[in-house]
Every structure is written in C-alpha cells, then in structure tokens.
Amino acid sequence: MEQTVHAPASGPVPEPEPLVLIVADTAEQRLALSAGLPIETPILLASDITEARRVLARLPGASGRGRRQPGPPGASGPPRGGRPQELPLRLREDRLSLAVADREVQLTRLEFALLRYLVPRAGQVVTFEQLSQVGWHTAYLGNGAHMHAAIGRLRTKLAELRAPVLLEAVRGLGFRLVQHPRSGAPKEALGS
C-alpha cells in the first residue's frame, strides 16, 4: 500500500491542536501527569512557570501574548493562495520505504513510525516525549541517545534521497521537520 503524504513547506500546520502545559517539580511527577493523555497531544513539561514561559516564547508563532499576531502578507505561512506549499514525500508501508521523485530508500520500522508521525507535523516541534511514545512506546526519561541515533539515520537517508526537508534539532524540546534550504543540502542534512 502506497501512502502519499504531503507536508507544508514551512511554518506551523494551519490549526494546531491545543498545547497541554504540565508544570511539576520532578520529572516523575511530570511524566505521571502526562501518562493519561493521548499520544498525539502536544505536551510541554516544565519544572516551573518561568521555564514554561521561556520555552513557549521560542516556539514558532509565539508573540509574547499567547496569540499569534498576523504578519505582513507573504512574510510567513502559506502562500497567497491560502494553502501551504506541499512537499511530496511518499511513505510506502508495504515496502517500509520513503520515496522522493524517482528515488527510494528502505526504512526500519522505527524510522518509518517516526517519519509517519513527523511528516504531517512539518514545521512544528515534536517533543522528545511524543517521539518516545511513537517510536519506543515508552515515556521519555531524559536520556535521548537512542532517539538522536535514530534521527541521525533518518537525516542520512533524507540526504541520500536529496529530500526537500531537513530534520532539525530544537534544543531541549525535540525535533522539527523543516523545508530544505536551497544551498548546502547534503552537508546540512547530515549535521546535527
């Protein structure tokens, strides 16, 4: 079965789900509070409200007041036609592969699951917690070496395909699939 997935070229997905903010003193308390939430729910875990505000202010579309302020026409977001530009990435579940144009690479089940989760959320930060649930079916406990290794393999495969996207690390939060810059493609795709 072939599944063609189109991702926005840049900017957040048009109507993101509400973000759940969990503030608690310890990592154990934060994880316990997030345990009952659906896996696709975006969650921000913070040890105090100051940390939460600092992270929220760095997210795409943050205006400092909790609401996104419209910018000048064409400054960011979807093109004037109202729909975001789409990037054709074909995830083929029957072959566990990713294809771009006439090029195709094999993926592991883990890589496929991670990409299937990341692609429709292109432009959004996907947290370590979300990726841990998607790929390993477990709570994220703070050591992400295995996650960084899997993302590194995906970056290599995206570079092999010359895919029009990059997997970008968002320090302390997770990863984001973003539109590929036009210059320096393979070098940047392999970097961390």
C-alpha positions, -999 to 999 in steps of 0.1 A, spaced: 0 0 0 15 33 -10 6 64 11 15 98 -3 20 123 24 21 160 17 37 183 42 36 220 45 69 235 32 73 259 61 55 273 91 32 255 115 4 233 104 -27 255 99 -48 247 130 -25 230 156 -40 211 185 -41 229 218 -8 225 238 -11 209 272 12 226 298 23 204 327 43 221 355 56 200 383 88 199 405 101 165 394 104 146 361 85 117 377 56 139 386 55 155 351 55 121 335 28 108 358 6 138 349 11 132 312 5 95 313 -32 95 306 -30 119 276 -34 107 240 -1 101 223 -8 128 196 -14 155 222 13 182 222 27 185 257 51 209 273 66 196 305 83 222 327 97 223 362 84 259 368 63 285 351 93 306 342 108 277 323 75 271 306 72 308 295 107 308 282 101 277 260 67 290 248 82 323 237 107 304 215 80 284 197 70 293 161 42 318 160 48 330 196 41 366 200 47 371 237 10 374 244 -1 338 238 -17 346 205 -2 346 171 -1 381 155 -6 383 118 24 395 98 26 414 66 12 395 35 37 369 23 60 373 53 55 338 65 30 310 65 11 298 35 14 314 1 -12 339 -10 -35 312 -24 -43 302 12 -29 267 11 6 258 22 30 246 -5 32 208 -3 63 186 -4 57 152 -19 72 125 3 58 91 -4 58 67 26 52 32 15 41 10 44 41 -22 23 78 -18 15 88 2 46 103 29 24 104 66 17 104 79 -19 110 114 -33 105 117 -70 121 86 -86 144 79 -56 136 55 -28 153 43 4 144 15 28 134 23 63 134 3 95 100 0 113 112 26 138 123 51 112 90 46 93 70 52 125 90 83 133 86 98 98 49 89 97 45 110 128 68 139 118 57 144 82 21 157 89 36 179 116 62 196 94 72 229 108 60 220 143 83 210 172 77 173 180 88 167 216 111 140 229 82 127 249 60 124 218 87 107 197 95 83 226 58 72 227 57 69 189 89 50 183 96 31 215 61 30 232 75 43 264 78 75 284 108 97 278 130 97 308 156 122 298 183 101 280 178 106 243 209 89 229 188 62 212 165 89 198 194 110 184 209 79 168 176 71 150 172 107 139 208 107 126 200 76 105 169 94 91 189 125 83 214 104 63 185 87 44 169 121 37 202 134 24 206 103 2 172 110 -14 180 147 -17 147 152 0 133 187 2 132 186 40 156 185 70 152 171 105 162 200 128 170 196 165 152 220 188 175 222 218 158 208 250 125 202 232 127 177 204 129 179 166 112 196 137 109 186 101 115 218 80 118 228 44 153 222 30 173 253 23 184 256 -14 221 256 -8 244 232 11 218 204 11 238 172 19 261 188 43 233 204 64 212 173 62 239 152 79 248 177 106 232 178 140 
